[in-house]
Amino acid sequence: MNNTINLAVLGLGTVGTGVLNLIKDNINELTRRSGHQLVVTHAGTRRHRNDIDPSIHQTADLMAITEAEDVDIVIEVIGGTDVAYEVITHAIRHKKHVVTANKALLAKHGNEIFKLAEEHGVQVRYEAAVAGGIPIIKIVREALAANKIDWLTGIINGTGNFIMTEMQQKNRKFGEVLAEAQALGYAEADPTFDVEGIDAAHKLSLLASIAFGIPVQFDKVYCEGITKISLQDVIYAKELGYTIKHLGFAIRREHGIELRVHPALIPSQALLANVNGVKNAVMIDAHPLGQSLYYGDGAGAGATASAVVADVMDLIYVIDAATPSDVPHLAFIPEELSDIGILPSDEMTSGFYLRLTVKDEVGVLANTTRILSDNGINIDAILQRDAHKSGLVPIIILTLPVLEKQMNTAISQIEALGAVVEPVVRIRLESLE
């Protein structure tokens, strides 16, 4: 048995440096757990780092690293999709196991990468790609393997959750909080991936695949960000006993699967409603287990490095095995992946929060409720506020769950009423039952 496992770390940014530090700090524990000495032999970096152990060979030639004889596992933390794709596929073809934190890459090319790994007899591990330090991939792939998962939902983007938390708790406006998130390093200079839900959609596509045994289908995730959430809606939701969170949903329905990322009103007493700041959490409903919740840091050097090195530790057992085998990349054996369809947005089902701005005229509310009733939409609650100085009145309506296409029709008819002076604001509402 080879008592040394050689590692290459591609990328020495925040996460790559975190991986090196974790291995150095916890080397005794890692050795005791694995029975092997973990040695970082190569680091891929564009600029030489004098603060790195001089025994580690530093180079910008990433392809050469993936071909090196003294590399057993390639750790990819460079990010992006182009260079990372070339490096990972090259490593796989040279029989290297791969650990990656790259959710964007796997959301885009995961099916192809996993197939290539199976053909070459190696594994691609990606725990750090979803929810940082929360071991949610391992939980869904392994700990819940005896269960049929009906749905999962979660806060899987810390930046969005920080913004919604500040708006909810301190009555602050979106733009003001976003600027603070950027100053604190929670959001990038271009925050599009976070605030428009793209980052969460990448992660949701991976979670849904291992939950339901389907190919990765990022392009079919309905995606809506938080940029249009107003402070007024946050306040109204609070008055009605709800909290607005930016959530990802993967739901098994009779005729297909819903994959959606969007803001949602959830009951203020719900556990997810009380996950605040940059924390992540994922709730899973499975049979026979029932509901379970997984909570922790979704990003940062320590949390991500923890997930990366945990994947390395698992791969050691694969390398050691007389007959190497492991859990399938997407939890189900490849030939059993299902072709069940992803439902289009107008076939999704949820409750709704509607906010109308109307003229202070007799009959407006009656006409609105008639339109909803005619479209088969049941009302759960109505909140009518006092008229503004402008003479306009805000009306807030909560509905029971309904097909999106029914709500689309109803909103078109409501907006056609002469007394309705602004587009209807709609936010989905979920009971989490």
N, C-alpha and C positions, 0 to 999 in steps of 0.2 A: 504493500500500500504506500502510495506517495504521501508523505507527511507534510508536504508543502502545497498550498493552493496559491497559484500565481494570478494576480489581478492586474488589469489595466484600467485606469480611470481616464476616460476621454472627456475633458472639460474640467478646468480648475476654477470655476466660478464659485458661487456661494454653496451650491450643493456638492460639487466635486471636492472642495476644500473640507466641507463638513464630513464627507465620507472618509477622507484621509485622517481627519482628527478623531473620528469615532473609532476607526480601526486602531489607531495609536493609543487612545485612552483606554479602550476596553479589550486590548489584545489578550490579556490573561483569561478573561471570561469567554471570549470567542474561541480560544484554544481549548479550554476546558469543555465547552459545549460541543465542539466539532471534532476534537482529536487531531486537528491539523493546525499548522502555522499559516496564517494569512499573510502573504507578502505582496505588496504593491511593487511590481517590477517596472511598469511603464505609466507615464502620464501624458496625455495628449493636450498640448497647450501651445498657443501662438507665441507666448512670451515666457521666457525662462523665469522660474520662480526661485529666488535664493532662499526662501523660507521653507522649502520642501526638502525632505530627506535626500541627501545627495546620492544615495544608492538607487533612487528612482530615476530611470532614464526618461528625460523630458524631450519631447519632439512634437513638431507640428505635422509630421507625416502619420496621419491616423491610419491609413491603409497598411502601412508597414507594421504598426502596432498589432493590428488584427491578424497579421500573418506570423507574428513572432512565436517561436517555439516555447518560450518561457511565459506564455499567457494561457491560462485555463479559462478565465471568465473575463469578458469585456463589459465594463460598466459605462454606459453611454449617458452622459448628463450635459451634452453640449446644447441641446434644445434645437428647435427648428425642425423642418421636415426634409429638406433636400440633402444636405451633407449627412445628417443623421441616418437617412434612409440608405445612402450609399455605404456608409460605414457598417451599419448593422447587417445588411445583406452580405457584405464582403466578409464580415466576421463569421456569419453562419456558414457560408460556403467553405470557410477554412476550419470548420468543426469547432468553433468557439461557442460556449454558452454565453448568453447576453442578459444583462440586467439593464433596464431602462426606466427612466422617470418620464418618458416623453409621450404624454397623452395625445397631443396633436398628431404625432406621427402614427401612433397605433390606431387612432380614430380614422385616419386617412388610408393607411396601408396595412393595418393589422391583419386582415384576412390573408393577404399575400405573404407577409412576414412569417406568420404562424405556419402556413403551409410549407414554406421554404425550410423552416426549422425542423418540421416533422420529417421532411425528405432527407435532411442531413443528420438526423438523430441527435439534435441538440435542443435545448430549452431556451425560451425567451421569457424572462420574469419581469413583471411590471407593477408590483405592489405600489411603488411610489408614484405611479401615474394618476392614482385616484385617492383623494382625501388624505394625502400626506402621510402622517404617522399612524392613522387609523388603519389597521390591517383588514380593510374591507374586502379586498380581492380574495385573500385567503379565507375569510369568513364565508363568503358566498360560494367560492369554489370547493371548499373542503368542509368547514364546520357545519354548513347547512346542506351538505350533499344528500342527506336523507329526506329533505323536504321538497315540496312543490311550492315554489315562490309565486305568490299571487300578485304582489306589487311591492315596489320599493320607492321611497322618496327621500330626498335629502338636501341639505345645505352643503353644496360641494364647491363653492367658490367663496373664499374668505373675504375678498375685497367687497363683493356685493353684500355679504352679510354685515360687514362693518358699516357700510353706508346705510343699510336699512335699519340697523340697530341705533345708529346715531339719530336718524330721522324719527324713529319710534320713541326713543327714550328722552331726547332733548329737543324735539320739535325743530330740527334744523332742516334746511333745504338741501336738495340733492347736490347742486353745484358746489355749495360751500363744503359739504362733507367730502365730495370727490377730491377737491383741492387738498384737503387735509390728508386724505388717504394717499395721495401722491407724495405729499411732503413727508409722510411717515414711511414711505417705501412699500406700502401695501398695494398701490396701484402704479402701473407703468405710466410713462409720459403719454403714451397712446393707450388709454385704458379700454379700448374697444372690446377685446376678448373677454374682459371681466364684466363690464357693465352691460354689454349686449347679449351676454349669456353663452357666448361661443365656447369659452373654456369649460363651463359646466356641461355643455352639450357634448364636448369631447369625452368627458368623464362618464356621462350618463350612457353614451353609446357602448362603452366598455362594460359598465355594470349590467346593462340590460342583456348583453350577449351572454355573460356567464350566469345570469339569473334564469334566463329562459332557453338557453341553448340555441341561439340564433347567430348568424354572422354579424360582424360589426357593421352598423349602418348609420353612421354619423349624418349622412346626407338626408336621412329621413326624419331626423329629430326636429320637431317644431321648436323654434327658438325665439324667445322674446326677452328683452332686457329690462332694466329698471330705470332707464333714462326718462321715461314719461310718468313715473310715479311722483305725484305732487304731495307736498306736506299736508294739504287739505285732506287728501284721501287717507293718509296715514292717521290723521286725527279722527276723521269720521269712523274709520275701521275700529279704532280704539274705543270710541263711544259705544259701538255695537258689540264689543267684547271680542274683537279679533286683532291679530297682529299680521302685518304684511311681511312675508319672507320671500326671497328669491329661491325657488325650489326646482329640482329636477324630478320628474315622475316617469317611472316605467311600470305600466299596468297591463296585466293580462286580461283581455276582454274575450267574449265569446267568439267574435269574428276577427280578432287580430290584437295587436299590441299597440298601446299608446306610448309614444316617446315624446316627452314635452318638457321644455325648460321655460319658466315664466314666473312673474310675481304671483303670489296667491295669498288670499286671506285665510288664516288658520285660527282656530280657537286660541285665545290668549293663554288658557291654562294648559294647552298641549305642550309636551316636552320640547318639541321642535321650536315652538314659539319662544322658548326661553334659552335657546342656543344663541349667544350674542357675540359681538366683536368679530374677530377673524376666525373663530372656531368653525369646524365642520361637524356635521352629524348626518348619519344615514339611518333611516327607519325601514325595517323589512317586515312584511307580513307573509308568513309562510305556514304551510300545513304539514305536520301537526303542531309546530312550535308556537305559532301565534306571532304577536308583534315583538320585535326586539329593536333596541336602539344602540348605535355605536357612535361615540363622541370623542373628539380630540382635536389636536392641531392639524390643520389641513395643509400647511406650508411651512417654510422656514428650513434653515440648514439642518437643525437637529432632527426635526420630525421626518424630513425627506431622507436624510442619511440613515436614520433608523430603519426605514422601509427598504432602502437599497441594500443595506448590509444583511437584513433579515433574508432577503432573496438570495444573497450570496450564500448564506448559511444553509438554506434549503438545497441549493444546487450542489453543495459539497456532498450531501447524501446521495444525490443522483450520480455524481462522479464516482463515488465510492462503491455503488451497487454493482454486484456481479453481473446482473442483467439490468442495465439502466432503464428506468421508466419513471414517469411522473404523472401528476394530474394533467389532463388535456389542457391546452392553452385557454380554451373557452369553456372549461369545466365539463363539457360533454364530448364524447369521442367524435372525431371529425365527421365520420359518415352518418352520425345521428343528429347533426345540426339541422334544425327545423327551418322550413321555408315559409312559416307562418307570416302573414303580411303585416306591415306597419300601417296603422290606420292613418288616413289623411286628416288634416286638422278639423274639417267639418264633421268628421265622424267621432271626434273626441267628446267625452262627457264630463261635465263639472257643474258645480253651482257657480253663480255669478254675483258680483257686486256691480251695480250700475249707478252712476251718478249723472243726473240730468240737470241742466241749467235751463229754466223755463221762465216765461213771462208769468206774472202774478195774475192769472186769469182763472175763472171758474171752469171746471171740467177737464183741466189738463191731467190731473192725476187719474180721473176716471177713464179718460181715453187711453192713457198709458197702460193701466191695469187691464183694460179690455184687450188691447193688442197682445199683451203677454198671454192672457188667457186663451185668445184665439189661436195662438201658436203653441199651445200645450205647455206653457211655462207656469209653474206654480210659485207663488211669492211666499217667502219665509218671513220677511220683515220689511217695514217701510219707515224711513226717517225723513221728515220734512222740516227744514230749517226755516227761520224767519227770513223775510225778503231782505235782500241787500239794499243799500241806498239807491242802486241803479234800478230797483224795481224787479230784479231777477231773483228767482227762488231756486235754491238747490234741493233736489229730491234724491234720496238714496234708497235703492231697492236691493234687497238680497233675495236671490232665487234658489230654489232647490235644484238638484242636478238635472241637466238637460243636454241634448245633443247640440253641438256648436252651430250646426247649420240652422237649427230652429232659432237660436239666439241671434244669428246673423240676420235672418229674415225679420225678426221682431225689432231689432235695433234700426234697421233700414226704415221700417214703417214708423217707428217712434220719431226718428230724426226728420221725417217728412211732415210731422205735425207743425203747424204754423207757430205754436207757442214755444217750441223747443229751439233755442237760439244758438246752441253750441253742440258739437259732436258728443255723443254719449260716451262717457268714460266707463270702460269695463275692465274689471280685474277678476280673474277666476277665484272661486271660493272652494276650499276643500275641508271636509270634516275630519279627514285622516282615519276614517273607520273602514 
